[in-house]
Amino acid sequence: MADDDGFWYDLATGRVDQGHQKGAAHLMGPYASRAEAERALETARARTEAWDAAEDD
């Protein structure tokens, strides 16, 4: 998937946009689908918790 074809979660607005946007410092992505991008924060939170748990082992 080319960056301009993906979906991006905008941390500043909470919106999902299609296509690469300028100012990528506040964007998460690209994601393959709008639904996947809408779950960006949930996915990031779950990954962080998993990494934290792995460090505790």
LUMLO-541465 format. One line per field, with one value per residue: residue number from 1; residue in one letter; x, y, z of N, C-alpha, C, O in turn. Coordinates in steps of 0.001 Angstrom, whole numbers, plus 500000, padded with zeros to 6 digits. Example, Ala and Ser with C-alpha at 12.3 -4.5 7.8 and 13.67 -1.06 7.14 Angstrom:
! LUMLO-541465
num <- 1 | 2
residuo <- A | S
n.xx <- 513190 | 512850
n.yy <- 494310 | 497750
n.zz <- 507800 | 507080
ca.xx <- 512300 | 513670
ca.yy <- 495500 | 498940
ca.zz <- 507800 | 507140
c.xx <- 513200 | 512900
c.yy <- 496700 | 500030
c.zz <- 507800 | 507870
o.xx <- 514236 | 513409
o.yy <- 496681 | 501138
o.zz <- 508465 | 508039
//
This chain:
! LUMLO-541465
num <- 1 | 2 | 3 | 4 | 5 | 6 | 7 | 8 | 9 | 10 | 11 | 12 | 13 | 14 | 15 | 16 | 17 | 18 | 19 | 20 | 21 | 22 | 23 | 24 | 25 | 26 | 27 | 28 | 29 | 30 | 31 | 32 | 33 | 34 | 35 | 36 | 37 | 38 | 39 | 40 | 41 | 42 | 43 | 44 | 45 | 46 | 47 | 48 | 49 | 50 | 51 | 52 | 53 | 54 | 55 | 56 | 57
residuo <- M | A | D | D | D | G | F | W | Y | D | L | A | T | G | R | V | D | Q | G | H | Q | K | G | A | A | H | L | M | G | P | Y | A | S | R | A | E | A | E | R | A | L | E | T | A | R | A | R | T | E | A | W | D | A | A | E | D | D
n.xx <- 500851 | 500673 | 501672 | 499945 | 497578 | 496574 | 494841 | 494705 | 495055 | 494332 | 495832 | 495459 | 492889 | 491258 | 490128 | 489747 | 491497 | 491820 | 494601 | 497924 | 498950 | 500257 | 502499 | 503015 | 503683 | 501646 | 500108 | 498892 | 499620 | 500228 | 496998 | 495241 | 492497 | 489594 | 488235 | 490224 | 492001 | 490383 | 490498 | 493001 | 494105 | 493227 | 494506 | 497209 | 497328 | 496856 | 499096 | 501164 | 500591 | 501042 | 503779 | 504790 | 504051 | 505609 | 508139 | 508115 | 508371
n.yy <- 498819 | 502109 | 505129 | 507259 | 506042 | 505014 | 505061 | 507500 | 508355 | 511247 | 512775 | 515304 | 516127 | 513920 | 512737 | 510577 | 510402 | 509951 | 509199 | 510453 | 512965 | 516262 | 517347 | 515179 | 514577 | 514501 | 512397 | 509028 | 506066 | 504613 | 503014 | 500091 | 500204 | 502291 | 501633 | 500296 | 502421 | 504042 | 502675 | 503243 | 504438 | 502636 | 500304 | 501086 | 501466 | 498844 | 497515 | 498841 | 498112 | 495353 | 495302 | 496475 | 494513 | 492387 | 493320 | 493122 | 490453
n.zz <- 500000 | 499093 | 500716 | 500126 | 499674 | 501970 | 505184 | 507699 | 511124 | 512807 | 515382 | 516432 | 515744 | 515977 | 513828 | 510955 | 507990 | 504456 | 502478 | 502272 | 504502 | 505029 | 507652 | 509340 | 511959 | 513798 | 513056 | 512810 | 511196 | 507951 | 507702 | 506608 | 506319 | 506896 | 509261 | 510705 | 511123 | 512702 | 515062 | 516018 | 518401 | 520363 | 519475 | 519723 | 522488 | 523437 | 522386 | 523741 | 526385 | 526166 | 525535 | 527890 | 529748 | 528836 | 529403 | 532144 | 532582
ca.xx <- 500000 | 501383 | 501229 | 498841 | 496373 | 496163 | 494022 | 495537 | 494360 | 494876 | 495800 | 495028 | 491448 | 490524 | 489500 | 490452 | 491548 | 492436 | 495687 | 498990 | 498757 | 501460 | 502507 | 502809 | 504043 | 500440 | 499326 | 499221 | 499240 | 498937 | 496215 | 494651 | 491070 | 489108 | 487919 | 491494 | 492505 | 489526 | 490928 | 494431 | 494470 | 492990 | 495583 | 498447 | 497233 | 497014 | 500498 | 501971 | 500363 | 501711 | 505224 | 505055 | 503948 | 506755 | 509302 | 508007 | 508683
ca.yy <- 500000 | 503381 | 506018 | 508122 | 505229 | 504532 | 505879 | 508091 | 508884 | 512553 | 512934 | 516656 | 516312 | 512685 | 512333 | 509687 | 510935 | 509065 | 509821 | 511023 | 514373 | 516958 | 517511 | 513811 | 514397 | 514264 | 511361 | 507616 | 505311 | 504372 | 501821 | 499530 | 500525 | 503360 | 501034 | 500055 | 503731 | 504514 | 501964 | 503510 | 504648 | 501371 | 499401 | 501563 | 501204 | 497401 | 497167 | 499374 | 497247 | 494072 | 495523 | 496675 | 493212 | 491584 | 493833 | 492679 | 489014
ca.zz <- 500000 | 499066 | 501796 | 499724 | 499559 | 503277 | 506075 | 508750 | 512299 | 513168 | 516838 | 516772 | 515535 | 516221 | 512574 | 510044 | 506636 | 503475 | 501737 | 503097 | 504850 | 505500 | 509096 | 509809 | 513366 | 514587 | 512390 | 512998 | 510012 | 507312 | 507992 | 505396 | 506217 | 507776 | 510564 | 511389 | 511542 | 513793 | 516267 | 516181 | 519806 | 521050 | 519067 | 520339 | 523924 | 523637 | 522118 | 524835 | 527544 | 525908 | 525673 | 529314 | 530404 | 528410 | 530141 | 533523 | 532653
c.xx <- 500889 | 500814 | 500017 | 497532 | 495817 | 495265 | 494895 | 494660 | 495069 | 494713 | 495267 | 493508 | 490610 | 489818 | 490372 | 490355 | 492204 | 493478 | 496674 | 498776 | 500094 | 501358 | 502317 | 503153 | 502826 | 499534 | 499813 | 498746 | 500429 | 498307 | 495528 | 493183 | 490720 | 488844 | 489180 | 492076 | 491685 | 489892 | 492393 | 494834 | 494292 | 494109 | 496895 | 498466 | 497471 | 498455 | 501412 | 501823 | 501059 | 503223 | 505609 | 505026 | 505141 | 508022 | 509300 | 508371 | 510149
c.yy <- 501234 | 504288 | 506850 | 507358 | 504810 | 505500 | 506298 | 508621 | 510159 | 512756 | 514299 | 516814 | 515093 | 512160 | 511338 | 510287 | 509917 | 509839 | 510484 | 512519 | 514979 | 517137 | 516191 | 513587 | 514082 | 513203 | 509971 | 506880 | 505116 | 503059 | 501376 | 499910 | 501674 | 502812 | 500771 | 501366 | 504283 | 503845 | 502225 | 503659 | 503370 | 500375 | 499795 | 501271 | 499717 | 496969 | 497645 | 498508 | 495902 | 494218 | 495720 | 495351 | 492326 | 492027 | 493355 | 491207 | 488753
c.zz <- 500000 | 500145 | 501404 | 499557 | 500918 | 504015 | 507254 | 509874 | 512709 | 514667 | 517254 | 516693 | 515897 | 514981 | 511828 | 508654 | 505716 | 502705 | 502672 | 503284 | 505254 | 507010 | 509808 | 511283 | 514222 | 513956 | 512761 | 511752 | 509111 | 507769 | 506708 | 505216 | 507161 | 509176 | 511372 | 511916 | 512704 | 515114 | 516610 | 517645 | 520618 | 520737 | 519715 | 521836 | 524217 | 523406 | 523237 | 526078 | 527371 | 526059 | 527136 | 530070 | 530060 | 529140 | 531573 | 533688 | 532834
o.xx <- 501772 | 499624 | 499154 | 496488 | 494699 | 494971 | 495721 | 493641 | 496279 | 493596 | 494680 | 492913 | 489402 | 489002 | 491582 | 489270 | 493039 | 493265 | 496308 | 498461 | 500966 | 500267 | 501549 | 502927 | 502961 | 498348 | 501003 | 497609 | 501551 | 499001 | 495264 | 492681 | 491460 | 489189 | 489206 | 492587 | 492237 | 489622 | 492971 | 495817 | 495122 | 494599 | 497625 | 499495 | 498207 | 498980 | 502333 | 502809 | 501610 | 503875 | 506630 | 505873 | 505629 | 508879 | 510365 | 508649 | 510566
o.yy <- 501362 | 504228 | 507123 | 507966 | 504303 | 506599 | 505523 | 509262 | 510153 | 512893 | 514428 | 517549 | 515203 | 511243 | 511268 | 510639 | 509121 | 510991 | 511007 | 513239 | 514278 | 517086 | 516094 | 512493 | 513455 | 513118 | 509762 | 507052 | 505437 | 502124 | 502191 | 499936 | 501979 | 503453 | 500995 | 501411 | 504926 | 504400 | 501497 | 503056 | 503058 | 499685 | 498934 | 500877 | 499378 | 496143 | 496932 | 498204 | 495366 | 493355 | 495199 | 495099 | 491590 | 491202 | 493194 | 490757 | 487597
o.zz <- 500848 | 500455 | 502238 | 499323 | 500998 | 503543 | 507736 | 509620 | 512936 | 515165 | 518328 | 517482 | 516103 | 515070 | 512043 | 508193 | 506146 | 502326 | 503724 | 502337 | 505767 | 507578 | 510765 | 511799 | 515273 | 514275 | 512997 | 511312 | 509501 | 508168 | 505824 | 504093 | 508096 | 510169 | 512582 | 513034 | 513598 | 516179 | 517418 | 518076 | 521472 | 521631 | 520207 | 522386 | 525144 | 524153 | 523636 | 526748 | 528333 | 526646 | 527584 | 530928 | 530918 | 529459 | 532171 | 534799 | 532911
//
